[in-house]
Amino acid sequence: MEAERYVNGRKTRIALLIFTVVIVTLFHFLVPTTPHTYHKLHIVLRKLYFLPPVMAAAWFGLRGAALTTAVISMAFIAHALVDWPGNYMEQANQLGELAGFWVVGLVPGWLFDRRRALMESLARANEETLLALVSALDMREKNTRLHSQRVREYTLLLADRFGIAEGERRAIALGALLHDVGKIAVSDRVLLKPAGLTEDEWREMRRHPWEGYRLLRRIGFLREAAEIVYAHHEHFDGTGYPRGLIGEEIPLGARLFMVADVFDALTSERPYHKAMGYEQAACVIREKGGSHFDPAVVNAFEAIPPEKWEKVRKRFADVNGDAPVL
């Protein structure tokens, strides 16, 4: 889904760029250079040739800018060969414009590529930092370092069934990845206790969605993810915590996550239970549709072939094999 959106967006930009080049070239060739009034209009319209290189630089970087500039340069030269002016100053002006096309194309293109590389480097650094954090949290509680990454990918499988836009999809991915970050505030005595929790201990444990929300909402690019973290233990029928949200009051990302999280819990080997196969886990999720889970999300879950879940499981399986073959 994400790749398809990227390809479609790229095709749209290419089509718009080609359209702009064609229109600018038509203006250049169709507007006469005489009499004097038309000549002035011709000179003004000729400046539109600077537009395609800038568009290509912003959308496709240095390579796209160079290719586009080469195309418009050939069109510009072709017109000059047909209607080369006898005036020396006008000849110099046209040669200067031709050189200008390359300057306004290549310089922004190079800057765009450099900026993109820096942004990608920063994004990788951010992601690596977040992955290190959630891996440490997973190891602390579950003795597995890839639980949160598996749940993120499971959640995105569901998100793709809903055709969620890229910006919201990224927020959902981050929310799923960081869902348990609030457990930093839960003591080991409570978090790692092998026996049942007392009422006071449950009260402390149930603070973790709020603690995670409180931590993430201060970070600009994680504010939307914070809403998912805050709501990831709400139930569709209102019996969840911490706010008792009902139905669509719960953010869609949190409703998707709940199914993905339970699926991973059911199909993973844990000290307190044996792992289930896909069919058993799907049966449990189906039974909880309308109470624990949003029925629409349960339907989306069942529409995804088991082999897709298995592919994610294999990709993010821990070395100790905590997730079985489905």
C-alpha positions in Angstrom: 0.0 0.0 0.0 2.8 2.4 1.0 4.8 1.6 -2.1 1.7 2.0 -4.3 1.0 5.5 -2.9 4.6 6.4 -3.5 4.5 5.2 -7.1 1.2 7.0 -7.8 2.5 10.2 -6.3 5.6 10.0 -8.4 3.6 9.4 -11.6 1.5 12.4 -10.9 4.5 14.6 -10.4 6.1 13.3 -13.6 2.9 13.9 -15.6 2.6 17.5 -14.2 6.2 18.2 -15.0 5.8 16.9 -18.6 2.7 19.0 -19.0 4.5 22.1 -17.8 7.4 21.5 -20.2 5.0 21.1 -23.1 3.0 24.2 -22.3 6.1 26.4 -21.8 7.5 25.1 -25.1 4.3 25.8 -27.0 4.2 29.3 -25.7 7.8 29.8 -26.8 7.2 28.5 -30.3 3.7 30.0 -30.9 4.2 33.5 -29.7 5.9 35.5 -32.6 8.9 37.6 -32.1 7.6 40.4 -34.2 6.2 43.1 -34.1 7.8 44.7 -31.0 4.8 44.2 -28.8 4.8 40.5 -29.4 8.5 40.4 -28.9 8.2 41.8 -25.4 5.5 39.2 -24.6 7.8 36.5 -26.1 10.6 37.5 -23.8 8.4 37.4 -20.7 6.9 34.0 -21.6 10.4 32.7 -22.3 11.1 33.1 -18.5 8.7 30.3 -17.9 11.5 27.9 -19.0 13.0 28.5 -15.5 10.0 26.8 -13.9 10.4 23.1 -14.9 14.0 22.8 -13.7 13.0 24.2 -10.3 10.0 21.8 -10.1 12.2 18.9 -11.1 14.8 19.8 -8.5 12.2 20.0 -5.7 10.5 16.7 -6.6 13.3 14.5 -8.0 16.6 16.1 -6.9 19.8 16.6 -9.0 19.2 13.8 -11.5 15.6 14.9 -12.3 16.7 18.5 -12.5 19.5 17.7 -14.9 17.3 15.6 -17.2 14.5 18.3 -17.3 17.0 21.1 -17.9 18.5 19.1 -20.8 15.0 18.8 -22.4 14.1 22.4 -22.1 17.6 23.4 -23.3 17.1 21.4 -26.5 13.7 23.0 -27.0 15.2 26.5 -26.4 18.1 25.8 -28.8 15.7 24.5 -31.4 13.7 27.7 -31.3 17.0 29.7 -31.5 18.1 27.9 -34.6 14.7 28.6 -36.3 14.6 32.2 -35.3 18.1 33.3 -34.3 18.0 37.1 -33.6 20.4 39.4 -35.6 20.8 41.7 -32.6 24.0 41.0 -30.7 22.5 41.9 -27.3 19.5 39.6 -27.8 21.9 36.8 -28.7 23.9 37.3 -25.5 20.6 37.5 -23.6 19.5 34.1 -24.9 22.8 32.5 -24.2 22.6 33.9 -20.7 19.2 32.4 -20.2 20.3 29.1 -21.4 23.1 29.1 -18.8 20.6 30.2 -16.2 18.4 27.2 -16.8 21.3 25.0 -15.6 22.1 27.1 -12.6 18.5 27.2 -11.3 18.1 23.5 -12.0 21.4 22.0 -10.8 22.0 24.1 -7.7 18.5 23.5 -6.1 18.7 19.8 -7.2 22.0 19.4 -5.4 20.7 21.2 -2.3 17.6 19.0 -2.4 19.6 15.8 -2.5 21.8 17.0 0.3 18.8 18.0 2.5 17.1 14.6 1.8 20.2 12.7 2.8 20.5 14.7 6.0 16.8 14.1 6.8 17.1 10.4 6.1 20.1 10.2 8.4 18.2 12.0 11.1 15.2 9.8 10.7 17.4 6.7 10.9 19.0 8.0 14.1 15.6 8.7 15.6 14.3 5.3 14.7 17.4 3.5 16.0 17.1 5.4 19.3 13.4 4.5 19.6 14.1 0.8 18.7 16.9 0.7 21.3 14.5 2.1 23.9 11.6 -0.3 23.1 13.9 -3.3 22.8 15.2 -2.5 26.3 11.7 -2.3 27.6 10.7 -5.5 26.0 13.7 -7.3 27.4 12.9 -5.9 30.9 9.4 -7.3 31.0 9.0 -10.0 28.4 12.5 -11.4 27.9 12.1 -10.7 24.2 13.5 -7.7 22.4 11.3 -7.8 19.2 7.8 -7.8 20.6 7.1 -4.1 20.0 8.5 -4.3 16.4 6.4 -7.3 15.6 3.3 -5.6 17.0 4.1 -2.5 14.9 4.2 -4.5 11.7 1.1 -6.4 12.6 -0.7 -3.1 13.3 0.5 -1.8 9.9 -0.9 -4.8 8.1 -4.3 -3.9 9.6 -3.8 -0.2 8.8 -3.2 -1.0 5.1 -6.6 -2.8 5.0 -8.2 0.6 6.0 -6.3 2.6 3.3 -4.9 4.9 6.0 -3.0 8.0 4.7 0.8 8.0 5.0 1.0 10.7 7.8 -1.5 8.9 10.0 0.1 5.5 9.2 3.4 6.8 10.5 1.8 8.0 13.7 0.1 4.6 14.1 3.4 2.8 13.6 5.1 5.0 16.2 2.3 4.5 18.7 2.4 0.8 18.3 6.1 0.7 18.7 6.1 2.9 21.8 2.9 1.5 23.4 4.6 0.3 26.6 7.0 3.2 27.1 5.0 4.3 30.1 6.1 1.1 31.9 9.4 3.0 32.6 7.4 4.5 35.5 6.3 1.0 36.8 8.5 -0.5 39.5 10.2 -3.9 38.8 8.5 -5.2 41.9 5.1 -4.8 40.2 6.1 -5.2 36.5 8.0 -8.5 37.1 5.9 -10.0 39.8 5.2 -13.6 38.9 2.1 -13.9 41.0 -1.2 -12.0 40.8 -1.2 -8.3 41.5 -2.9 -6.7 44.5 -5.4 -3.8 43.9 -2.7 -1.2 44.7 -0.3 -2.9 42.3 -2.9 -3.0 39.6 -3.5 0.7 40.2 0.2 1.3 39.6 0.3 -0.9 36.5 -2.7 0.9 35.0 -0.9 4.2 35.2 1.4 3.2 32.3 -0.8 4.5 29.4 -1.0 7.9 31.1 2.7 7.9 31.9 3.5 7.0 28.3 1.2 9.7 27.0 2.7 12.3 29.4 6.2 11.5 28.2 5.5 11.4 24.4 3.2 14.4 24.1 6.1 16.7 24.8 7.9 15.6 21.7 6.6 17.3 18.5 6.7 14.4 16.1 5.3 11.9 18.6 2.2 13.8 19.7 -0.2 11.8 17.5 1.5 8.6 18.6 1.0 9.7 22.2 -2.8 9.5 21.7 -2.5 5.9 20.6 -0.3 5.1 23.6 -2.9 6.7 25.9 -5.7 4.6 24.5 -4.1 1.3 23.8 -5.8 -0.5 26.8 -9.3 0.9 26.1 -11.9 -1.7 25.1 -14.5 -1.2 22.4 -17.4 -1.7 24.9 -16.0 0.9 27.4 -14.6 -1.6 29.9 -11.0 -0.7 29.3 -8.7 1.8 31.0 -7.6 4.5 31.9 -10.6 6.6 30.5 -13.2 4.0 29.7 -13.6 5.2 26.1 -16.3 3.5 24.0 -16.4 2.6 20.4 -15.1 5.2 18.0 -14.1 7.5 20.9 -11.0 5.3 20.8 -8.5 6.4 18.2 -8.5 4.1 15.2 -4.7 3.5 15.6 -5.4 2.2 19.1 -8.2 -0.1 17.9 -5.9 -1.6 15.3 -3.1 -2.0 17.8 -5.3 -3.9 20.3 -5.9 -6.7 17.9 -2.3 -6.8 16.8 -1.0 -6.8 20.4 -3.4 -9.6 21.5 -2.5 -11.6 18.4 1.2 -11.4 19.2 0.6 -12.2 22.9 -1.4 -15.3 22.0 1.0 -16.6 19.4 4.2 -16.0 21.4 5.8 -18.3 23.9 5.7 -16.8 27.4 6.6 -18.1 30.9 2.9 -18.0 31.8 1.3 -19.6 28.8 2.1 -21.8 25.7 1.9 -20.2 22.3 -1.2 -20.7 20.2 -1.4 -21.4 16.5 -3.0 -18.9 14.1 -6.5 -20.6 14.1 -6.7 -20.7 17.9 -5.6 -17.1 18.2 -8.0 -16.0 15.4 -10.9 -17.7 17.3 -10.1 -15.8 20.5 -10.0 -12.5 18.6 -13.2 -13.3 16.8 -15.0 -14.1 20.1 -13.9 -10.7 21.5 -15.2 -8.7 18.6 -17.7 -6.1 19.8 -16.5 -6.3 23.4 -12.7 -6.0 23.5 -12.2 -5.2 19.8 -13.8 -3.1 17.1 -15.7 -5.6 14.9 -14.5 -3.7 11.8 -10.9 -4.3 12.8 -11.7 -8.0 13.5 -13.1 -8.3 10.0 -9.9 -6.7 8.6 -7.8 -9.1 10.7 -9.7 -12.1 9.2 -9.3 -10.8 5.7 -5.5 -10.9 5.9 -4.1 -14.3 4.8 -2.3 -16.2 7.6 0.9 -16.3 5.5 1.2 -12.5 5.8 1.2 -12.7 9.6 3.7 -15.5 9.4 6.0 -13.5 7.1 6.1 -10.7 9.7 6.6 -13.3 12.5 9.6 -14.7 10.7 11.1 -11.3 10.0 10.9 -10.3 13.6 11.3 -13.6 15.4 13.6 -13.5 18.4 16.6 -15.7 18.5 15.1 -17.7 21.3 12.1 -18.4 19.1 9.5 -16.8 21.3 7.0 -16.7 18.4 6.1 -20.1 16.9 5.3 -21.0 13.4 1.6 -20.2 12.9 
